[in-house]
């Protein structure tokens, strides 16, 4: 699965590099495709390993549910942290701009 993800990313990069001019639509499509493949690989590999460890102390169904829940809670936590960082940096940039203009 990892090999497929790497090859898909490389194929997407080659499509962009082989175009005669920078087509923003093509660039957006290939980057989106690459991001989707990477997210899928992360989801499949992380959940499989996590489910394997949870299955040592729980039933198979419970382990799979807990692994999936853990993945999405982690994704939500990262989104929250990302939002907080952007707000903090935005406030700091606004304060620096106000200080430099006065």
C-alpha positions in Angstrom: 0.0 0.0 0.0 2.8 2.4 0.8 4.5 1.6 -2.6 1.2 2.5 -4.3 0.9 5.7 -2.4 4.5 6.7 -3.4 3.9 5.8 -7.0 0.7 7.8 -7.1 2.4 10.8 -5.7 5.2 10.5 -8.3 2.7 10.0 -11.1 0.9 13.1 -10.1 4.1 15.1 -9.9 5.1 13.9 -13.4 1.8 14.9 -14.9 2.4 18.5 -13.6 6.1 18.5 -14.7 5.3 17.3 -18.2 2.7 20.0 -19.0 4.0 22.8 -21.2 2.5 25.5 -19.0 1.3 25.7 -15.5 -2.3 24.8 -15.5 -3.7 25.7 -12.1 -6.7 23.3 -12.5 -4.4 20.4 -13.3 -2.1 21.3 -10.4 -5.1 21.4 -8.0 -6.4 18.1 -9.3 -3.1 16.3 -9.0 -2.4 17.7 -5.6 -5.8 16.7 -4.4 -5.4 13.2 -5.8 -2.0 12.9 -4.0 -3.4 14.2 -0.7 -6.3 11.7 -1.0 -4.0 8.8 -1.6 -1.8 9.8 1.4 -4.8 10.2 3.7 -6.2 6.8 2.6 -2.8 5.0 3.2 -2.5 6.6 6.6 -6.0 5.6 7.5 -5.6 2.0 6.4 -2.2 1.4 7.9 -2.7 3.2 11.2 -6.1 1.6 11.8 -4.8 -1.9 11.0 -1.9 -1.6 13.4 -4.1 0.1 16.1 -6.8 -2.5 15.7 -4.2 -5.3 16.1 -3.0 -3.9 19.4 -6.5 -3.2 20.7 -7.5 -6.8 19.8 -5.1 -8.1 22.4 -7.4 -7.0 25.2 -10.8 -6.5 23.5 -13.1 -8.3 21.0 -12.4 -7.9 17.3 -15.4 -5.7 16.7 -14.6 -3.5 19.7 -11.0 -3.2 18.7 -11.8 -2.1 15.2 -14.4 0.5 16.5 -11.9 1.8 19.0 -9.1 2.1 16.5 -11.3 4.0 14.1 -12.6 6.3 16.8 -9.1 7.0 18.0 -8.0 7.9 14.4 -10.8 10.4 14.0 -10.4 11.8 17.5 -6.7 12.4 16.6 -7.7 14.1 13.4 -10.2 16.3 15.2 -7.6 17.2 17.8 -5.1 18.2 15.1 -7.7 20.3 13.4 -8.4 22.1 16.7 -4.7 22.7 17.3 -4.3 23.9 13.7 -7.1 26.4 14.2 -5.7 27.6 17.5 -2.2 28.1 16.0 -3.6 30.1 13.0 -5.6 32.3 15.3 -2.6 33.0 17.5 -0.3 33.7 14.6 -3.0 35.9 13.0 -3.3 37.9 16.2 0.5 38.2 16.5 0.8 39.3 12.9 -1.9 41.9 13.3 -0.2 43.2 16.4 3.2 43.4 14.6 1.6 45.2 11.7 -0.1 47.7 14.0 3.2 48.3 15.9 5.2 48.8 12.7 2.7 51.3 11.2 2.7 53.5 14.2 
